Amino acid sequence: MKIYQRPAFIRALAKLSDPQQELVRQRARRAAEILGHPHQHSGLGLRPFGRYKEFRAGLHLRCLFLLADGDIHLVMVGTHDEIAAYVRNNG
């Protein structure tokens, strides 16, 4: 499973501190490892969010992604409110 980063994700990630960026990257790799193993999802808070899926990257950060052809496409990273606004504006 490959992990791709979409432009909005790259822009949002660049605004985070270096430790936050590293945590997001670690959590994305972990999400790729555990997808399809529901009993392991609890540590990431992996859940559906509209047509997307979401995982937690720390207490306040969320990462939005899509699954396509067995790969993860990271779409957006931000707070719960930022993620909700993105989903409202981008379906």
N, C-alpha and C positions, 0 to 999 in steps of 0.2 A: 504494500500500500504506500503510495506516494503522498506527500503533502505539498499542496500548491498554495501560493499566497496571491490573493486578488489585490488590485490597486488600492481599494479603500482600506483593506487590512494593513497593507504596507504603510500607508499614510498614518493610520491610527497608531500602529505599533511604534513608529518613529517618534511619536509624542510622549511615549512612556520612558521611564527611567531605565537604565541598563539592567538593574536587577529585575524589574518588572518584565522587560523584554525577554530575559533569559527564562523566567518562570513561565511565560506564555509559550515559549519554544519547547520547554520541557513538558508542559501539559499537553501540547499538541502531539508530541511524540507518544506520550502515554495514551492519549485518545486513540491514536492509530493502532496501538498495541491491543487495546481492550475492546474495541468495537466488535460487536457480535458475542460478547461475553457479559451479559447483563449483571451477573452477580459481582462484577468488578467495577461497575460504573459509579458506585456510590462515592468514592473518593474524589471523583472529578465533577460530580453533580451533572453528569451527562443527561440531557433531556431534550425533547423536541421543543421547538420554538417557532411556530408557524410552519412554513415549508422547510425551515432550517433545523439544525440541531445546535445545541449550545453546551459548552462546558465552562467550569469555573477555573480561573487562573488567579487564585488568591481570594481574599475576602470580598473585594469589591469589583474585581475585573471578571468579565465574561468574554468568551470567544464564540463567535457565530460561524458555523461552517455548513457546507453542503457535501453530500456524498455523490460522487459521479464516477461511474465505471470502476468502483471499488477504491477510489482515491478520495482524500480529504481536500476540499477547497476552502481554505480559511477566507472568510468574507469580511469580518469586522471584529474589532476588539474594543471594549469600552465598559462603562458601568452598565448596570441593568437598564437604566433610563436611556442611555445612548443606544444600546442594542434594540430596545423596544421602538425607539424613534426610527432607527434604520429599517426595521422590519415593516413598520407602518408605511414608510416612504418607498420601499423597494419590494413590497409584496412578500 
